[in-house]
Amino acid sequence: MNILYTAEALSTGKGRDGHVTTPDGILDLDVVPPKELGGSGAGANPEQLFAAGYAACFHSAIHAVARSKKITVENSTVGGRVNLGSNGEGGFQLAVELEVVLPELPADLAQELVDAAHQVCPYSNATRGNIEVTVRVSDD
């Protein structure tokens, strides 16, 4: 792999009940289990961070694919949802849902861009074959 960029983060405390920082200070926040997992919910959690990262990365991939095809994309959004569940073997697993809105494009063109973005997005490539990822084009 030809490395183009490296991100670093440090977790301190007790992981899901701790603190995360990046060397540049851009991220500096408490990580707290959600109420659904017995925590206070008074901070971010790893699944929220993953959902935000995947949504932003996938959104960028859509724009990159659109530029390569000379298609203008405006007013687009990508919503990310990360589900955490039991794997039935004493461990946990993730599933991801991405909802893409490309309001100014015909449905078939929007789907074509989303399908292409799913092939180039680094998050999609990292998760492919490892966790269930559902990508849906929506009007809303």
Steps between C-alpha positions, in 0.01 A plus 500: 500500500623848414412693817350843428404600854515357850258589779584435863288491812563401859245343732552538874291392796295187449431504127126550466510690828801723446641773283630525144741754358691561182855637503385819324230561766215507249331208676505523877189347647357268758380162384205366697283193453150582372207461735396188306824334616471613861695825469401856566489592132665832594771479235587360163539127446708300250199412287408868458856580398501214251161608359623858457827391339335254261228749400753776431737271311219350290367850426846600379517187282169593336634846416826355366315256274265777385795728413664221300176463302455879463175487702406785731376391842344759728298491822597139561506326836619168633363368827690227679356254750718248679327214678677310776370156581589161636664257261340206680839364606571719802637789297366799315459604139418812305266569211489825305220677318571796274217715368592722207292792376589649160192717448592658169585179314274244335469181704694284252794743486500537880514121537784478246706754697430328832594158362827641363573683826451175692784350293748783567418610856777382738245422773298287257814319389603440863161362603417301185469133590542576871174664604162557343483840326174619347510805274167653402418794276208695642291800399498631854 
